[in-house]
Amino acid sequence: MGYCTNFYLEVEEGDLRINEILESLNEDEFEGLFWAVDEDGDTRDETKWYDHEEDMVRLSLKFPDVVFELRGEGEENDDMWYKYFKNGKIQKCYAKITYDDYDPAKLKTLEELENE
């Protein structure tokens, strides 16, 4: 078994496009990356890429002027995050789910909700 995540990879800053970067890599060296995303950085399918942080740090060292954004959506509803990588460094940003406070002025009938 294991825990699966959908991964999405983009270039946040830099002159190269993600497909150019991926084409220049040795697939054996970045096997997890190639299992996780396609040539455009979109998810191939949910996968177990447990070493994604280490792999992305190594990738960022190969392209030190590029800021990579790796997004993840895990199996659990609240497991969503963005991670940024540049020149061997990482910033982790986790989703924060919030709910509006109760406001009696916003109460509506079912009919009112259906007509919105």
C-alpha positions in Angstrom: 0.0 0.0 0.0 1.4 3.4 0.8 0.2 7.0 0.6 -0.4 8.4 -2.9 -0.3 12.1 -4.0 -1.0 13.9 -7.2 2.0 16.1 -8.1 2.1 19.2 -10.4 5.4 20.9 -11.4 5.8 24.4 -12.8 8.5 26.9 -13.3 7.6 29.9 -11.1 10.5 32.0 -12.2 13.1 31.4 -14.9 13.7 31.5 -18.6 13.2 27.8 -19.2 9.9 26.0 -19.6 9.2 22.8 -17.7 9.2 20.6 -20.8 12.7 21.9 -21.7 14.0 21.1 -18.3 12.5 17.6 -18.2 13.9 16.8 -21.7 17.4 17.6 -20.5 17.3 15.2 -17.5 18.4 11.6 -17.2 15.2 9.7 -16.3 17.2 7.2 -14.2 18.5 10.0 -12.0 15.1 11.5 -11.5 12.9 8.3 -11.7 10.3 9.5 -9.1 9.9 12.8 -11.0 9.2 11.1 -14.3 6.7 8.7 -12.6 4.9 11.6 -11.0 4.5 14.2 -13.8 4.3 14.2 -17.5 6.4 16.3 -20.0 4.3 19.4 -19.2 4.5 19.0 -15.4 0.9 17.8 -15.0 0.2 14.8 -12.8 0.5 11.4 -14.5 -1.6 9.7 -11.8 -1.5 9.6 -8.1 1.8 8.1 -7.0 4.1 7.4 -4.1 7.1 9.8 -4.5 8.4 9.8 -1.0 11.7 11.4 -2.0 10.2 14.3 -3.8 11.9 16.9 -1.6 15.4 15.4 -2.0 14.8 15.0 -5.8 13.5 18.5 -6.2 16.5 20.0 -4.2 18.9 18.1 -6.6 16.9 19.4 -9.6 17.0 23.0 -8.3 20.8 22.7 -7.9 21.0 21.7 -11.6 19.1 24.9 -12.5 20.1 27.4 -9.8 18.3 30.4 -11.4 15.0 28.7 -11.7 12.3 28.7 -9.0 10.3 25.5 -9.2 6.8 25.2 -7.8 5.7 21.6 -6.9 2.1 21.2 -5.8 0.7 18.2 -4.1 -2.8 16.9 -3.4 -2.7 13.8 -1.2 -5.3 11.2 -0.4 -6.7 13.0 2.6 -8.9 16.1 2.0 -6.7 18.5 3.9 -3.4 17.3 2.4 -2.7 20.1 -0.1 0.5 22.0 -0.4 2.9 24.1 -2.5 6.6 23.7 -2.2 9.1 26.1 -3.8 12.7 25.1 -4.7 15.5 27.3 -5.7 19.2 26.5 -5.8 19.0 23.8 -3.2 16.6 25.5 -0.8 12.9 24.8 -0.1 9.9 26.7 1.1 6.9 24.7 2.2 3.4 26.2 2.1 0.5 24.1 3.5 -3.2 24.7 2.8 -5.2 26.3 5.5 -8.9 25.4 5.4 -11.1 28.1 7.0 -14.8 28.4 7.4 -16.9 31.6 7.5 -18.3 32.5 10.9 -22.0 32.1 11.4 -24.0 35.1 10.2 -27.8 35.0 10.6 -28.1 37.6 7.8 -26.8 35.0 5.4 -29.5 32.4 6.2 -31.6 31.4 3.1 -34.3 29.0 2.3 -33.6 26.0 0.1 -35.5 27.7 -2.7 -33.3 30.8 -2.4 -30.2 28.7 -2.6 -31.4 26.8 -5.6 -32.1 30.0 -7.5 -28.5 31.4 -6.9 
